[in-house]
Structure formats: structure tokens, C-alpha cells
Amino acid sequence: MVLGMGLVLCAVCRAAPLDSRLQCKLFAGGEDHQFVFTPTSHPYKVKPIDLERFRFKAILSASTEHIENIKITVSYRTDKQALILQQATYLPPFVSHQSLTGRQQLYSPNLGRELTYDCTILTAP
């Protein structure tokens, strides 16, 4: 019985194709934001997004056939530097149209500022 369920789960889990997108819903500074990230073969060229004093960066590293991994980094910007609060790497298989990250809540080291995010992989039908 467990074996049968494993087969069903594997049918929906696979490497994400190159036409996949990562949709992230963020909440910071009392405002909702939504961003879509696309696969890249040049991860160092991906620019972070600044929200309040937070910096959010999502990289979908792609090979010629599929997404190899997804890396999300959240930093808190001070006057002197950015302090990394969270860095996560997600590896295939990915499930499409379900939350990849779950709801993440991060807090600044001072003043108690909050950034909340949840990211989902979207694939073309």
C-alpha cells in the first residue's frame, strides 16, 4: 500500500522544465508584493529586490534542460552592509502549483521589522 502511494507522489514530482517560473508573494513594510523569477544560466547576474530594509533574491539555476536548483537569500540592509538572515537551497524534484517554501517569517535584528514570503513553482499547462 505504501509503495502505491509513493508511485503516485513521484508522478507529480519531477525536474522543473525551463518554462517554469517561481512566483513569490512577499509582505514587508505593511504592503503586499508579488514577484516572478525566471530560470537563468547566469546566477551572478540576478539582481536582488529591496523592500524596506530587507533584500530578497531568488535564483533558479538552469541547465540546458531543466532547473537544477533554486536558491533564496534574504538579507537585512544596514548602513554599512547586508546581514544574511536566511539562505535556502531547494533541489528537484519540484511539485508544481504548490508552495515550495511554505510561509517564511523573518525578523530584522533591530526594530522588529518583519518580512514574510511564500514561493510557488508555476509551470505552463
N, C-alpha and C positions, 0 to 999 in steps of 0.2 A: 504494500500500500504506500509506503513512504517513497519507494522507487518511482512509482507512477506520478506522485506529486512533484518529484524532482525533475522529471521529464517535462511536465507542464511548465514549471518555472523556467527551465532552460529554453523553452520555445519562445518566451518573451524577452530573454536576456541575450544580448549579442553585442558585438562591437558596433559602435555608432557610426553610421555612414558619414561621408564628408558633407552631405547636405543637412546634417543635424545642426541645431542651434542650442545654445544654453540661455534660457530665459531666467533672469534673476529679479526678484521683487525685493526691494530694499526699503527700509524705513529709517530715516535719520533726520534729526532736527525738526521733528513734528510733521514731516512730509513723506508721502509715499513716492517711490521712484521705481521704474521698471526699465531694465536694460537687456539687450540681446547681444550675446557674444558669438562669434563665428570661429570655425576652425582656422588654424594658422600653422604654417611650417616655419615661421619666424617668431618664436615666443618672446624674444627680447625686444621686439618692436611693438608689442602690445602696451598701450598706454593705460595707466590706472585712472579710475574715476574718483574725483574728490567730492565728498559730501560732508558739509560742515568741516570738522577737523579729521574725519575718517578718510581713508583712501582704500578703495576696493578694486581688486584686479582679478579677473578670471581669464585663464589661458586654456584653450582647447588645442593641445598639441596634436597635429595631424601628420599622418604618413601619406603615402600616395593612395591608400585605400580606405582608411578609417581613422577615427580619433583614437590616439594611443593612450592619452590620459587627460585629465582635467585638473588644473591647479588653481586654487583660490587663495588669495592672500589679502588679509585685512590689516591695515596699519592705522595707527593714531599719529597724526602730524603734530609735532610741537614746533616751536620757533626754530629749533636747532636741527631736528632730524625727525625721521619717521620711526616709530616704535612698532614692531610687528606684534599684533595681538593674537593672530591666528593664521596658520598656514596649513592647508589641507590638500591632499592629493587623492584623486578618485581614479580607479583603474577599471577597465572593462571586465566583465560585461556590464553594460548600462541598460537600465529599463527606461523606455521612452514614455513620456507624458505622466511620469510620477516624480515626486520630489526626489532629487538626488542628494541634497544636503540635509533635508529636514530643516526645521526652523532654528536658526542660529541667532543667539543674542550675545553681543559683545559690548563691553563697557569700557569707557576711557579710564586711564589711570588716575585722572583727576576730574573733578566736577561731575562725575557720574553720568556723563553723556552715554547714549545708547545707540547702537546700530543693530538692526535686525534684518536678516535676509533669509531667503529660501530660493533655491535654484532648481530648475527642471530642464531635462533634455527634451527638446522637441524635434521630431523627425517628420519629413514630408510623408504624407499618406501614400 
